[in-house]
Amino acid sequence: MTSLVLSCTLIGIGLYGVLTRRDLVAVLASIEVMLGGAQVLLASYAAGVSVPAVGEGITVVVLATGAAEAAIGLALLVALVRRNKTRTDQIEEVRG
């Protein structure tokens, strides 16, 4: 029960950060906090199942997905800053 409360709290904090922050790095960090909440829930699920490898495997997949999301997001951010020669909080519109 406490893991459910902890994971819901982490997801809520991450959601608040995504909705209120304008800085792209802070938004990426908030998304990582939300993924951490999902990992806590999956790890607690894995502890209660008769085959814990299933829950642990899902947790590892979520962890790898979060790492890939962070790497791609930061690479896009660096490319955007290099292209526009400006700070990230001054960028208002993304054009193709």
Biopython code that builds the backbone (N, CA, C, O; Angstrom):
import numpy as np
from Bio.PDB.StructureBuilder import StructureBuilder

atoms = [
    (1, "MET", "N", (0.816, -1.194, 0.000)),
    (1, "MET", "CA", (0.000, 0.000, 0.000)),
    (1, "MET", "C", (0.862, 1.262, 0.000)),
    (1, "MET", "O", (0.529, 2.240, -0.669)),
    (2, "THR", "N", (1.968, 1.245, 0.747)),
    (2, "THR", "CA", (2.823, 2.422, 0.787)),
    (2, "THR", "C", (3.532, 2.636, -0.547)),
    (2, "THR", "O", (3.815, 3.774, -0.920)),
    (3, "SER", "N", (3.823, 1.548, -1.273)),
    (3, "SER", "CA", (4.453, 1.720, -2.577)),
    (3, "SER", "C", (3.483, 2.364, -3.569)),
    (3, "SER", "O", (3.898, 3.126, -4.443)),
    (4, "LEU", "N", (2.197, 2.059, -3.434)),
    (4, "LEU", "CA", (1.197, 2.689, -4.292)),
    (4, "LEU", "C", (1.118, 4.190, -4.009)),
    (4, "LEU", "O", (1.029, 4.996, -4.935)),
    (5, "VAL", "N", (1.150, 4.557, -2.746)),
    (5, "VAL", "CA", (1.115, 5.974, -2.373)),
    (5, "VAL", "C", (2.381, 6.677, -2.867)),
    (5, "VAL", "O", (2.320, 7.793, -3.382)),
    (6, "LEU", "N", (3.526, 6.012, -2.705)),
    (6, "LEU", "CA", (4.784, 6.602, -3.161)),
    (6, "LEU", "C", (4.799, 6.792, -4.680)),
    (6, "LEU", "O", (5.208, 7.843, -5.174)),
    (7, "SER", "N", (4.357, 5.781, -5.408)),
    (7, "SER", "CA", (4.366, 5.899, -6.869)),
    (7, "SER", "C", (3.371, 6.958, -7.349)),
    (7, "SER", "O", (3.671, 7.702, -8.282)),
    (8, "CYS", "N", (2.200, 7.035, -6.730)),
    (8, "CYS", "CA", (1.237, 8.077, -7.099)),
    (8, "CYS", "C", (1.772, 9.472, -6.778)),
    (8, "CYS", "O", (1.536, 10.416, -7.531)),
    (9, "THR", "N", (2.482, 9.600, -5.677)),
    (9, "THR", "CA", (3.082, 10.877, -5.313)),
    (9, "THR", "C", (4.141, 11.290, -6.330)),
    (9, "THR", "O", (4.184, 12.444, -6.754)),
    (10, "LEU", "N", (4.998, 10.340, -6.721)),
    (10, "LEU", "CA", (6.032, 10.650, -7.708)),
    (10, "LEU", "C", (5.421, 11.021, -9.057)),
    (10, "LEU", "O", (5.888, 11.951, -9.714)),
    (11, "ILE", "N", (4.398, 10.310, -9.466)),
    (11, "ILE", "CA", (3.747, 10.625, -10.735)),
    (11, "ILE", "C", (3.078, 12.001, -10.655)),
    (11, "ILE", "O", (3.115, 12.760, -11.624)),
    (12, "GLY", "N", (2.475, 12.324, -9.526)),
    (12, "GLY", "CA", (1.857, 13.636, -9.351)),
    (12, "GLY", "C", (2.873, 14.759, -9.385)),
    (12, "GLY", "O", (2.633, 15.795, -10.005)),
    (13, "ILE", "N", (4.004, 14.565, -8.726)),
    (13, "ILE", "CA", (5.056, 15.582, -8.732)),
    (13, "ILE", "C", (5.595, 15.778, -10.147)),
    (13, "ILE", "O", (5.825, 16.906, -10.584)),
    (14, "GLY", "N", (5.794, 14.662, -10.858)),
    (14, "GLY", "CA", (6.277, 14.758, -12.240)),
    (14, "GLY", "C", (5.283, 15.448, -13.150)),
    (14, "GLY", "O", (5.667, 16.253, -13.998)),
    (15, "LEU", "N", (4.009, 15.138, -12.979)),
    (15, "LEU", "CA", (2.975, 15.763, -13.795)),
    (15, "LEU", "C", (2.897, 17.259, -13.529)),
    (15, "LEU", "O", (2.738, 18.050, -14.459)),
    (16, "TYR", "N", (3.009, 17.647, -12.266)),
    (16, "TYR", "CA", (3.020, 19.063, -11.917)),
    (16, "TYR", "C", (4.213, 19.766, -12.575)),
    (16, "TYR", "O", (4.081, 20.876, -13.090)),
    (17, "GLY", "N", (5.369, 19.113, -12.552)),
    (17, "GLY", "CA", (6.550, 19.703, -13.179)),
    (17, "GLY", "C", (6.410, 19.849, -14.679)),
    (17, "GLY", "O", (6.846, 20.849, -15.250)),
    (18, "VAL", "N", (5.803, 18.855, -15.328)),
    (18, "VAL", "CA", (5.608, 18.927, -16.780)),
    (18, "VAL", "C", (4.654, 20.055, -17.141)),
    (18, "VAL", "O", (4.870, 20.765, -18.123)),
    (19, "LEU", "N", (3.602, 20.221, -16.352)),
    (19, "LEU", "CA", (2.591, 21.227, -16.686)),
    (19, "LEU", "C", (2.998, 22.654, -16.337)),
    (19, "LEU", "O", (2.481, 23.600, -16.931)),
    (20, "THR", "N", (3.912, 22.827, -15.386)),
    (20, "THR", "CA", (4.238, 24.183, -14.935)),
    (20, "THR", "C", (5.584, 24.708, -15.429)),
    (20, "THR", "O", (5.785, 25.923, -15.442)),
    (21, "ARG", "N", (6.489, 23.863, -15.827)),
    (21, "ARG", "CA", (7.829, 24.312, -16.221)),
    (21, "ARG", "C", (7.872, 24.698, -17.689)),
    (21, "ARG", "O", (7.195, 24.093, -18.521)),
    (22, "ARG", "N", (8.668, 25.704, -18.000)),
    (22, "ARG", "CA", (8.872, 26.105, -19.385)),
    (22, "ARG", "C", (10.234, 25.665, -19.895)),
    (22, "ARG", "O", (10.433, 25.554, -21.105)),
    (23, "ASP", "N", (11.162, 25.416, -19.004)),
    (23, "ASP", "CA", (12.502, 24.989, -19.386)),
    (23, "ASP", "C", (12.460, 23.527, -19.838)),
    (23, "ASP", "O", (11.900, 22.678, -19.145)),
    (24, "LEU", "N", (13.044, 23.238, -20.986)),
    (24, "LEU", "CA", (12.969, 21.897, -21.538)),
    (24, "LEU", "C", (13.695, 20.862, -20.679)),
    (24, "LEU", "O", (13.258, 19.714, -20.588)),
    (25, "VAL", "N", (14.787, 21.258, -20.057)),
    (25, "VAL", "CA", (15.520, 20.327, -19.204)),
    (25, "VAL", "C", (14.680, 19.957, -17.976)),
    (25, "VAL", "O", (14.676, 18.801, -17.554)),
    (26, "ALA", "N", (13.984, 20.921, -17.414)),
    (26, "ALA", "CA", (13.121, 20.649, -16.263)),
    (26, "ALA", "C", (11.944, 19.751, -16.654)),
    (26, "ALA", "O", (11.518, 18.912, -15.860)),
    (27, "VAL", "N", (11.424, 19.920, -17.853)),
    (27, "VAL", "CA", (10.339, 19.050, -18.323)),
    (27, "VAL", "C", (10.845, 17.626, -18.486)),
    (27, "VAL", "O", (10.159, 16.676, -18.108)),
    (28, "LEU", "N", (12.049, 17.468, -19.051)),
    (28, "LEU", "CA", (12.626, 16.131, -19.179)),
    (28, "LEU", "C", (12.870, 15.493, -17.811)),
    (28, "LEU", "O", (12.640, 14.298, -17.631)),
    (29, "ALA", "N", (13.333, 16.286, -16.856)),
    (29, "ALA", "CA", (13.546, 15.757, -15.513)),
    (29, "ALA", "C", (12.222, 15.355, -14.862)),
    (29, "ALA", "O", (12.167, 14.361, -14.139)),
    (30, "SER", "N", (11.168, 16.113, -15.111)),
    (30, "SER", "CA", (9.858, 15.768, -14.562)),
    (30, "SER", "C", (9.318, 14.481, -15.171)),
    (30, "SER", "O", (8.679, 13.685, -14.482)),
    (31, "ILE", "N", (9.570, 14.277, -16.451)),
    (31, "ILE", "CA", (9.164, 13.025, -17.082)),
    (31, "ILE", "C", (9.930, 11.859, -16.474)),
    (31, "ILE", "O", (9.368, 10.779, -16.292)),
    (32, "GLU", "N", (11.194, 12.061, -16.159)),
    (32, "GLU", "CA", (11.982, 11.002, -15.512)),
    (32, "GLU", "C", (11.439, 10.687, -14.114)),
    (32, "GLU", "O", (11.459, 9.532, -13.688)),
    (33, "VAL", "N", (10.960, 11.701, -13.408)),
    (33, "VAL", "CA", (10.353, 11.461, -12.091)),
    (33, "VAL", "C", (9.088, 10.622, -12.231)),
    (33, "VAL", "O", (8.832, 9.732, -11.420)),
    (34, "MET", "N", (8.294, 10.912, -13.269)),
    (34, "MET", "CA", (7.088, 10.111, -13.501)),
    (34, "MET", "C", (7.441, 8.671, -13.858)),
    (34, "MET", "O", (6.762, 7.746, -13.413)),
    (35, "LEU", "N", (8.483, 8.468, -14.649)),
    (35, "LEU", "CA", (8.922, 7.108, -14.951)),
    (35, "LEU", "C", (9.441, 6.404, -13.698)),
    (35, "LEU", "O", (9.281, 5.192, -13.556)),
    (36, "GLY", "N", (10.053, 7.150, -12.801)),
    (36, "GLY", "CA", (10.494, 6.571, -11.535)),
    (36, "GLY", "C", (9.324, 6.082, -10.693)),
    (36, "GLY", "O", (9.415, 5.047, -10.033)),
    (37, "GLY", "N", (8.229, 6.829, -10.718)),
    (37, "GLY", "CA", (7.022, 6.389, -10.014)),
    (37, "GLY", "C", (6.478, 5.096, -10.583)),
    (37, "GLY", "O", (6.037, 4.216, -9.843)),
    (38, "ALA", "N", (6.511, 4.983, -11.908)),
    (38, "ALA", "CA", (6.065, 3.733, -12.541)),
    (38, "ALA", "C", (6.993, 2.583, -12.188)),
    (38, "ALA", "O", (6.533, 1.455, -12.010)),
    (39, "GLN", "N", (8.272, 2.841, -12.084)),
    (39, "GLN", "CA", (9.221, 1.793, -11.717)),
    (39, "GLN", "C", (9.015, 1.323, -10.289)),
    (39, "GLN", "O", (9.134, 0.131, -10.005)),
    (40, "VAL", "N", (8.709, 2.237, -9.398)),
    (40, "VAL", "CA", (8.432, 1.846, -8.008)),
    (40, "VAL", "C", (7.220, 0.926, -7.961)),
    (40, "VAL", "O", (7.230, -0.081, -7.254)),
    (41, "LEU", "N", (6.186, 1.265, -8.705)),
    (41, "LEU", "CA", (4.983, 0.438, -8.726)),
    (41, "LEU", "C", (5.261, -0.931, -9.334)),
    (41, "LEU", "O", (4.783, -1.941, -8.816)),
    (42, "LEU", "N", (6.018, -0.983, -10.413)),
    (42, "LEU", "CA", (6.338, -2.263, -11.035)),
    (42, "LEU", "C", (7.247, -3.112, -10.156)),
    (42, "LEU", "O", (7.096, -4.333, -10.112)),
    (43, "ALA", "N", (8.187, -2.484, -9.456)),
    (43, "ALA", "CA", (9.060, -3.243, -8.563)),
    (43, "ALA", "C", (8.283, -3.808, -7.381)),
    (43, "ALA", "O", (8.559, -4.924, -6.941)),
    (44, "SER", "N", (7.324, -3.064, -6.863)),
    (44, "SER", "CA", (6.516, -3.591, -5.763)),
    (44, "SER", "C", (5.595, -4.698, -6.258)),
    (44, "SER", "O", (5.297, -5.641, -5.524)),
    (45, "TYR", "N", (5.146, -4.583, -7.503)),
    (45, "TYR", "CA", (4.355, -5.663, -8.108)),
    (45, "TYR", "C", (5.205, -6.917, -8.261)),
    (45, "TYR", "O", (4.722, -8.023, -8.019)),
    (46, "ALA", "N", (6.463, -6.758, -8.660)),
    (46, "ALA", "CA", (7.355, -7.894, -8.841)),
    (46, "ALA", "C", (7.641, -8.603, -7.525)),
    (46, "ALA", "O", (7.859, -9.814, -7.505)),
    (47, "ALA", "N", (7.641, -7.862, -6.437)),
    (47, "ALA", "CA", (7.904, -8.476, -5.142)),
    (47, "ALA", "C", (6.736, -9.341, -4.686)),
    (47, "ALA", "O", (6.933, -10.275, -3.910)),
    (48, "GLY", "N", (5.535, -9.050, -5.149)),
    (48, "GLY", "CA", (4.364, -9.782, -4.702)),
    (48, "GLY", "C", (3.912, -10.905, -5.616)),
    (48, "GLY", "O", (2.971, -11.627, -5.286)),
    (49, "VAL", "N", (4.565, -11.064, -6.761)),
    (49, "VAL", "CA", (4.131, -12.091, -7.716)),
    (49, "VAL", "C", (4.898, -13.380, -7.477)),
    (49, "VAL", "O", (5.992, -13.377, -6.913)),
    (50, "SER", "N", (4.301, -14.488, -7.918)),
    (50, "SER", "CA", (4.975, -15.761, -7.730)),
    (50, "SER", "C", (6.171, -15.916, -8.667)),
    (50, "SER", "O", (7.106, -16.653, -8.354)),
    (51, "VAL", "N", (6.154, -15.231, -9.813)),
    (51, "VAL", "CA", (7.291, -15.247, -10.737)),
    (51, "VAL", "C", (7.851, -13.827, -10.791)),
    (51, "VAL", "O", (7.430, -13.029, -11.629)),
    (52, "PRO", "N", (8.807, -13.499, -9.896)),
    (52, "PRO", "CA", (9.281, -12.110, -9.829)),
    (52, "PRO", "C", (10.062, -11.668, -11.058)),
    (52, "PRO", "O", (10.261, -10.470, -11.258)),
    (53, "ALA", "N", (10.508, -12.610, -11.888)),
    (53, "ALA", "CA", (11.281, -12.220, -13.072)),
    (53, "ALA", "C", (10.437, -11.424, -14.050)),
    (53, "ALA", "O", (10.969, -10.598, -14.792)),
    (54, "VAL", "N", (9.121, -11.656, -14.066)),
    (54, "VAL", "CA", (8.247, -10.918, -14.977)),
    (54, "VAL", "C", (8.215, -9.439, -14.599)),
    (54, "VAL", "O", (8.430, -8.578, -15.452)),
    (55, "GLY", "N", (7.955, -9.146, -13.363)),
    (55, "GLY", "CA", (7.909, -7.755, -12.918)),
    (55, "GLY", "C", (9.252, -7.070, -13.009)),
    (55, "GLY", "O", (9.335, -5.892, -13.357)),
    (56, "GLU", "N", (10.309, -7.808, -12.695)),
    (56, "GLU", "CA", (11.646, -7.227, -12.796)),
    (56, "GLU", "C", (12.010, -6.951, -14.247)),
    (56, "GLU", "O", (12.658, -5.949, -14.551)),
    (57, "GLY", "N", (11.595, -7.835, -15.136)),
    (57, "GLY", "CA", (11.853, -7.610, -16.559)),
    (57, "GLY", "C", (11.141, -6.379, -17.076)),
    (57, "GLY", "O", (11.708, -5.598, -17.840)),
    (58, "ILE", "N", (9.898, -6.207, -16.659)),
    (58, "ILE", "CA", (9.143, -5.022, -17.072)),
    (58, "ILE", "C", (9.793, -3.759, -16.510)),
    (58, "ILE", "O", (9.853, -2.732, -17.186)),
    (59, "THR", "N", (10.275, -3.839, -15.277)),
    (59, "THR", "CA", (10.943, -2.686, -14.668)),
    (59, "THR", "C", (12.211, -2.319, -15.427)),
    (59, "THR", "O", (12.497, -1.138, -15.620)),
    (60, "VAL", "N", (12.967, -3.314, -15.856)),
    (60, "VAL", "CA", (14.186, -3.046, -16.621)),
    (60, "VAL", "C", (13.844, -2.425, -17.973)),
    (60, "VAL", "O", (14.560, -1.542, -18.446)),
    (61, "VAL", "N", (12.760, -2.877, -18.596)),
    (61, "VAL", "CA", (12.339, -2.293, -19.869)),
    (61, "VAL", "C", (11.943, -0.827, -19.684)),
    (61, "VAL", "O", (12.291, 0.018, -20.509)),
    (62, "VAL", "N", (11.223, -0.526, -18.611)),
    (62, "VAL", "CA", (10.838, 0.869, -18.340)),
    (62, "VAL", "C", (12.082, 1.713, -18.062)),
    (62, "VAL", "O", (12.155, 2.865, -18.489)),
    (63, "LEU", "N", (13.054, 1.151, -17.354)),
    (63, "LEU", "CA", (14.300, 1.863, -17.074)),
    (63, "LEU", "C", (15.060, 2.156, -18.362)),
    (63, "LEU", "O", (15.564, 3.264, -18.544)),
    (64, "ALA", "N", (15.147, 1.174, -19.256)),
    (64, "ALA", "CA", (15.842, 1.383, -20.535)),
    (64, "ALA", "C", (15.099, 2.399, -21.399)),
    (64, "ALA", "O", (15.724, 3.210, -22.082)),
    (65, "THR", "N", (13.775, 2.355, -21.369)),
    (65, "THR", "CA", (12.990, 3.327, -22.128)),
    (65, "THR", "C", (13.226, 4.745, -21.603)),
    (65, "THR", "O", (13.350, 5.686, -22.388)),
    (66, "GLY", "N", (13.287, 4.895, -20.299)),
    (66, "GLY", "CA", (13.557, 6.210, -19.712)),
    (66, "GLY", "C", (14.937, 6.731, -20.067)),
    (66, "GLY", "O", (15.106, 7.924, -20.322)),
    (67, "ALA", "N", (15.926, 5.842, -20.086)),
    (67, "ALA", "CA", (17.275, 6.266, -20.460)),
    (67, "ALA", "C", (17.327, 6.686, -21.922)),
    (67, "ALA", "O", (17.979, 7.673, -22.264)),
    (68, "ALA", "N", (16.647, 5.943, -22.781)),
    (68, "ALA", "CA", (16.618, 6.308, -24.202)),
    (68, "ALA", "C", (15.881, 7.620, -24.405)),
    (68, "ALA", "O", (16.296, 8.447, -25.217)),
    (69, "GLU", "N", (14.794, 7.816, -23.676)),
    (69, "GLU", "CA", (14.032, 9.075, -23.781)),
    (69, "GLU", "C", (14.888, 10.262, -23.338)),
    (69, "GLU", "O", (14.864, 11.317, -23.972)),
    (70, "ALA", "N", (15.628, 10.094, -22.271)),
    (70, "ALA", "CA", (16.479, 11.182, -21.786)),
    (70, "ALA", "C", (17.593, 11.483, -22.781)),
    (70, "ALA", "O", (17.902, 12.649, -23.028)),
    (71, "ALA", "N", (18.197, 10.451, -23.353)),
    (71, "ALA", "CA", (19.286, 10.660, -24.308)),
    (71, "ALA", "C", (18.787, 11.355, -25.573)),
    (71, "ALA", "O", (19.430, 12.279, -26.069)),
    (72, "ILE", "N", (17.648, 10.915, -26.092)),
    (72, "ILE", "CA", (17.104, 11.528, -27.304)),
    (72, "ILE", "C", (16.639, 12.957, -27.028)),
    (72, "ILE", "O", (16.868, 13.854, -27.840)),
    (73, "GLY", "N", (15.995, 13.166, -25.896)),
    (73, "GLY", "CA", (15.536, 14.513, -25.548)),
    (73, "GLY", "C", (16.684, 15.491, -25.380)),
    (73, "GLY", "O", (16.610, 16.623, -25.857)),
    (74, "LEU", "N", (17.740, 15.068, -24.710)),
    (74, "LEU", "CA", (18.882, 15.968, -24.528)),
    (74, "LEU", "C", (19.618, 16.200, -25.844)),
    (74, "LEU", "O", (20.136, 17.292, -26.075)),
    (75, "ALA", "N", (19.671, 15.184, -26.714)),
    (75, "ALA", "CA", (20.307, 15.377, -28.022)),
    (75, "ALA", "C", (19.519, 16.383, -28.861)),
    (75, "ALA", "O", (20.105, 17.234, -29.529)),
    (76, "LEU", "N", (18.185, 16.282, -28.823)),
    (76, "LEU", "CA", (17.364, 17.263, -29.536)),
    (76, "LEU", "C", (17.550, 18.662, -28.956)),
    (76, "LEU", "O", (17.591, 19.646, -29.694)),
    (77, "LEU", "N", (17.662, 18.743, -27.650)),
    (77, "LEU", "CA", (17.855, 20.034, -26.999)),
    (77, "LEU", "C", (19.186, 20.663, -27.402)),
    (77, "LEU", "O", (19.245, 21.858, -27.694)),
    (78, "VAL", "N", (20.246, 19.871, -27.419)),
    (78, "VAL", "CA", (21.558, 20.386, -27.806)),
    (78, "VAL", "C", (21.546, 20.827, -29.269)),
    (78, "VAL", "O", (22.106, 21.869, -29.609)),
    (79, "ALA", "N", (20.909, 20.034, -30.138)),
    (79, "ALA", "CA", (20.824, 20.411, -31.551)),
    (79, "ALA", "C", (20.028, 21.693, -31.735)),
    (79, "ALA", "O", (20.378, 22.525, -32.573)),
    (80, "LEU", "N", (18.971, 21.862, -30.971)),
    (80, "LEU", "CA", (18.139, 23.059, -31.075)),
    (80, "LEU", "C", (18.897, 24.296, -30.609)),
    (80, "LEU", "O", (18.791, 25.358, -31.224)),
    (81, "VAL", "N", (19.656, 24.166, -29.532)),
    (81, "VAL", "CA", (20.415, 25.304, -29.015)),
    (81, "VAL", "C", (21.541, 25.667, -29.976)),
    (81, "VAL", "O", (21.805, 26.846, -30.212)),
    (82, "ARG", "N", (22.203, 24.656, -30.530)),
    (82, "ARG", "CA", (23.288, 24.953, -31.479)),
    (82, "ARG", "C", (22.755, 25.597, -32.752)),
    (82, "ARG", "O", (23.403, 26.473, -33.325)),
    (83, "ARG", "N", (21.594, 25.173, -33.190)),
    (83, "ARG", "CA", (21.034, 25.705, -34.432)),
    (83, "ARG", "C", (20.557, 27.149, -34.254)),
    (83, "ARG", "O", (20.791, 27.987, -35.125)),
    (84, "ASN", "N", (19.898, 27.444, -33.146)),
    (84, "ASN", "CA", (19.319, 28.768, -32.942)),
    (84, "ASN", "C", (20.237, 29.732, -32.213)),
    (84, "ASN", "O", (19.966, 30.932, -32.171)),
    (85, "LYS", "N", (21.311, 29.230, -31.645)),
    (85, "LYS", "CA", (22.262, 30.059, -30.887)),
    (85, "LYS", "C", (21.571, 30.889, -29.817)),
    (85, "LYS", "O", (21.831, 32.085, -29.691)),
    (86, "THR", "N", (20.698, 30.262, -29.051)),
    (86, "THR", "CA", (19.949, 30.975, -28.018)),
    (86, "THR", "C", (19.760, 30.058, -26.811)),
    (86, "THR", "O", (20.074, 28.869, -26.866)),
    (87, "ARG", "N", (19.254, 30.614, -25.747)),
    (87, "ARG", "CA", (18.971, 29.815, -24.555)),
    (87, "ARG", "C", (17.694, 29.027, -24.765)),
    (87, "ARG", "O", (16.859, 29.389, -25.594)),
    (88, "THR", "N", (17.544, 27.941, -24.004)),
    (88, "THR", "CA", (16.381, 27.068, -24.214)),
    (88, "THR", "C", (15.086, 27.696, -23.757)),
    (88, "THR", "O", (14.038, 27.389, -24.325)),
    (89, "ASP", "N", (15.103, 28.553, -22.768)),
    (89, "ASP", "CA", (13.851, 29.135, -22.301)),
    (89, "ASP", "C", (13.353, 30.270, -23.199)),
    (89, "ASP", "O", (12.236, 30.754, -23.015)),
    (90, "GLN", "N", (14.166, 30.698, -24.163)),
    (90, "GLN", "CA", (13.749, 31.733, -25.095)),
    (90, "GLN", "C", (13.119, 31.159, -26.351)),
    (90, "GLN", "O", (12.583, 31.911, -27.165)),
    (91, "ILE", "N", (13.170, 29.855, -26.527)),
    (91, "ILE", "CA", (12.610, 29.224, -27.703)),
    (91, "ILE", "C", (11.117, 29.049, -27.484)),
    (91, "ILE", "O", (10.705, 28.399, -26.524)),
    (92, "GLU", "N", (10.318, 29.608, -28.343)),
    (92, "GLU", "CA", (8.869, 29.542, -28.184)),
    (92, "GLU", "C", (8.201, 28.652, -29.214)),
    (92, "GLU", "O", (7.114, 28.131, -28.964)),
    (93, "GLU", "N", (8.819, 28.469, -30.354)),
    (93, "GLU", "CA", (8.149, 27.763, -31.438)),
    (93, "GLU", "C", (9.144, 26.823, -32.114)),
    (93, "GLU", "O", (10.300, 27.182, -32.335)),
    (94, "VAL", "N", (8.686, 25.635, -32.436)),
    (94, "VAL", "CA", (9.513, 24.667, -33.131)),
    (94, "VAL", "C", (9.041, 24.620, -34.583)),
    (94, "VAL", "O", (7.881, 24.321, -34.864)),
    (95, "ARG", "N", (9.946, 24.916, -35.483)),
    (95, "ARG", "CA", (9.612, 24.886, -36.910)),
    (95, "ARG", "C", (10.417, 23.788, -37.578)),
    (95, "ARG", "O", (11.549, 23.504, -37.186)),
    (96, "GLY", "N", (9.821, 23.171, -38.593)),
    (96, "GLY", "CA", (10.499, 22.087, -39.302)),
    (96, "GLY", "C", (11.414, 22.567, -40.370)),
    (96, "GLY", "O", (12.050, 21.760, -41.047)),
]
sb = StructureBuilder()
sb.init_structure("model")
sb.init_model(0)
sb.init_chain("A")
sb.init_seg("    ")
for serial, (resi, resn, name, xyz) in enumerate(atoms, 1):
    if name == "N":
        sb.init_residue(resn, " ", resi, " ")
    sb.init_atom(name, np.array(xyz, "f"), 0.0, 1.0, " ", f" {name:<3s}", serial, name[0])
structure = sb.get_structure()
